[in-house]
Amino acid sequence: MEKVIDLRSDTVTQPTPEMRTAMSLAEVGDDVYGEDPTVNRLQQLAAEKMGKEAGLLVTSGTMGNLIATLVHCQRGDEAIMGDKSHTFLFEVGGISALGGVFPHTLPNQPDGTLELDDIRDAVRAKDVHHPTSRLLILENTHNRCGGVVLTAEYTRQAGELAHEMGMKFHLDGARIFNAAVATGCTPAELAAPADSVTFCLSKGLCAPVGSVLCGSAEFIEKARRLRKMLGGGMRQAGVLAAAGIIAIEDIAPKLEADHRRAARLAEGIRQIPGLYLPFGQPASNMVFVGLDSETGLTAAELAARLKQEGLRVGVVAPDRFRLVFHYWISDEDVDRVLDGFRRVLTAA
Ligand SMILES: *Cc1c(COP(=O)(O)O)cnc(C)c1O
């Protein structure tokens, strides 16, 4: 049986053998007491990488973004974010349901940014009728905009504007290590203007579970209480943190290979009649592929045929796929995927 090539997401990544060994050997303690040495080591390492004072291991990126919003905002405050942002689209409305925070969306530009003028205009004047604009949330890399990358310069300008307008700035850096590779900046440089930043250990970094929320020591102290309130106080979580440490130290430096393979797949896709690249050449580890209507197929139908060949791709619209590269995808796999697309399209 040929290996299944799963490109639906980088969340499907399994832990590496080194991770499994480190997990089994991890020194652990009760992390709610702050006594898990491996969790403490991960949090310190994460904070250093993000250039912040402190870090907090949370169960997921969703929890990290939610806690950050709850720390920065009071009930009835509003948070400004992109209309294609993960927090707006894919986090179950948690900031409203659990925090009473009002999302004020602005159009995400194709490059993942929000226009600075749009942000300036969105901030509410002090008026008894208005909610208080308290928080700006940006995303890097930007998932729904095609894995595009915000520059350090743009992030600096947006952060400066947010602070000038009396807001806090949270960066959803679920894939900030990918952004770092793509820009040649360090994650700390990309996160420097942000008051808080979340990144995922469990995506392209291969760890089985977890994200880390980073910020000032004071911010993290509040975040820790909220994590407990949300039921996210974990005990011997060092078994998870051990994988997270390897994710940061060993897997993050290898992300460049994922971007290279994504670029090569995109070049191959261009040569296949019936397929195109709606976002052009990929900026990071995601390739969005469009399906021409002349093929007479929907993306779901094509994906079902690919699945029979052991190729799993994400379907994100009736005529669009998302293919996400990660540690477990090799150069040969890129060729197999291109062959698979060619075959199922000619068979159609
Ligand atoms: C995956 C992701 C998150 C959080 O995801 P979890 O599945 O909750 O860990 C947040 N933001 C972005 C941009 C993401 O891609």
The ligand as an SDF file (V2000), in Angstrom:
LIG
                    3D

 15 15  0  0  0  0  0  0  0  0999 V2000
   -4.8650   27.0860   12.9000 C   0  0  0  0  0  0  0  0  0  0  0  0
   -4.9760   28.5130   13.1460 C   0  0  0  0  0  0  0  0  0  0  0  0
   -5.3320   29.0370   14.3990 C   0  0  0  0  0  0  0  0  0  0  0  0
   -5.6760   28.2050   15.6060 C   0  0  0  0  0  0  0  0  0  0  0  0
   -5.9120   26.9220   15.4040 O   0  0  0  0  0  0  0  0  0  0  0  0
   -6.1470   25.7410   16.4260 P   0  0  0  0  0  0  0  0  0  0  0  0
   -6.6190   24.6840   15.5220 O   0  0  0  0  0  0  0  0  0  0  0  0
   -7.1520   26.2040   17.4090 O   0  0  0  0  0  0  0  0  0  0  0  0
   -4.8500   25.4320   17.0770 O   0  0  0  0  0  0  0  0  0  0  0  0
   -5.3710   30.3840   14.5420 C   0  0  0  0  0  0  0  0  0  0  0  0
   -5.0780   31.1960   13.5200 N   0  0  0  0  0  0  0  0  0  0  0  0
   -4.7050   30.7430   12.3230 C   0  0  0  0  0  0  0  0  0  0  0  0
   -4.3250   31.7010   11.2500 C   0  0  0  0  0  0  0  0  0  0  0  0
   -4.6600   29.3820   12.0770 C   0  0  0  0  0  0  0  0  0  0  0  0
   -4.3190   28.9450   10.8620 O   0  0  0  0  0  0  0  0  0  0  0  0
  1  2  1  0
  2  3  1  0
  2 14  2  0
  3  4  1  0
  3 10  2  0
  4  5  1  0
  5  6  1  0
  6  7  2  0
  6  8  1  0
  6  9  1  0
 10 11  1  0
 11 12  2  0
 12 13  1  0
 12 14  1  0
 14 15  1  0
M  END
$$$$
